[in-house]
């Protein structure tokens, strides 16, 4: 039975967001799914989120991890704190350094991990994400040594951009 950890970003990813949808879909497919709701997702504290995410990793020991937005930066912090491995990692819509936003400033600067602690990683971005340009995304993917999949005109790949049900991500997790 596949174990999947879904990590949300700033403001959360409850339904109708694709991560909320994905959690439900995977449960129907008999996956074990953890979708922890981190404390204070409007003014997140990096250290609190790191502790909560490490607890989720320890409890589930996932095969697959799915990150969206600020959760990508959280993942970078986790990789520098603990030695663990997952089979697959999806980095979706990572943001650039957002220190100009006081609500999330504690997450930055983010260390680029020496290892993403995974056997397979994929970064999915949009060519018009307001939080990271395509050039920045390409540079990050190259620095991390991960494959990059670019969606056209998909914004921040969230509910506002029309990403509720997203069959592609379900297929990727299950493959």
C-alpha positions, 0 to 999 in steps of 0.5 A: 500500500502506497503511503503519501505525504501531502504538504501544503503551502501558505494559506493551506490547500483545502478543497477545492485546491488540487491537494485537497482533491488529491488527498481524497482521491488517493484514499479511495485508491487505498493509499495511506494519506497524510495531509497535515494542516500546519499551524497558523497557515496565514502567518507560518513560523518555519520552526513550527512547520519544520517540527510538524512536518518532521512528526508527519514524516516520522509517523507515516514514513511516506513513499511519495511526498507532494509539495506545493508552494511554500511547502517546497521551501519547507522541504529544503529545510527538512532535507538539511535537518534529518537523514531520510529517503522517499521514493518520489518527490513532487515539487510544485510551484516553488516560490522565489525568496519571499522575504519581502512578505513578513508573513513568510519571511522566517522561511528565507533564505532557504538552503539548497539541499545537497540531497532532496532525499528521494530516488525520483524528483519532478518539479512542476511550474507555470510559465506565468507564476507570480511567485517565480519566473520561468527563468528562476524555475529553470535555474532552480531545477538545474541547481537541484538536478531535477526534471522540470515540467512547465505548464502554460498559463497555469499561474501558481497552480492553485485554485485561483488558476483553476486547479481543483481536480487534477488527474495528472498529479493523481496518475503521477503519484500512483505510477 
